[in-house]
Each structure stands twice: as structure tokens, then as C-alpha cells.
């Protein structure tokens, strides 16, 4: 199995995220975070079962504007977005099922 790609220090702006069409998963964490590293297998398994999906791994921390704009406090945090709007969130996922349940919300039709 290939190791998970690292968290990127390059982050889009909040406006760029809100302008993204379709479904996106923002994963906030840090490359040195042991909890983030331990969750990678479960995150990868849940995302693979979902099919094609935009997945951005964003390095978070003090002074990182995107994470602050989403109120990120713990890592890893997965924010599921449909057309730039949050539809679900998982903080420190306990397993594949928890992530899969949040991902399923991406498929739910938007409320009118």
C-alpha cells in the first residue's frame, strides 16, 4: 500500500473553496501529527469506496487562515463540501463507517 500523500502547506482561499463546484473533502491536519497518521488508512479506505472525489489535504496550524475560517480545533478534521458549502464534518474519525456516513451526506440532495 502506498503511503498517504502529505498535507499541503499551499492552501486555497476561503473564496476559492466556496467557488468549487461539485463535491470536495477538505482534510485538515499536520504531517507530524500522530493521530492524523494513524487515521490515514481509514480515511483512504472510506474515500476509495466513494469513487472519484476532490480531496484536499491542508496543513493546519496557528495562523493558517483556511483552517481558522472553518473553526478547526482538532486534527484530523474532514469537512465535506457540496458546491463550496459544508454538508458534513468528522473530527478525529473513529472508523471507516463514521467517515462513510459523512461522505454519504454529499450524495443527499440539497435542501430547498
RAGIBEL-V206595 format. One record per helix or strand. SS is the DSSP state (a for helix, b for strand). FROM is the first residue (numbers start at 1). TO is the last residue. If there is no record, write none. Layout:
# RAGIBEL-V206595
ss:SS from:FROM to:TO
ss:SS from:FROM to:TO
This chain:
# RAGIBEL-V206595
ss:b from:8 to:8
ss:a from:14 to:18
ss:b from:23 to:29
ss:a from:34 to:50
ss:b from:54 to:59
ss:a from:65 to:69
ss:b from:77 to:82
ss:b from:85 to:91
ss:a from:96 to:107
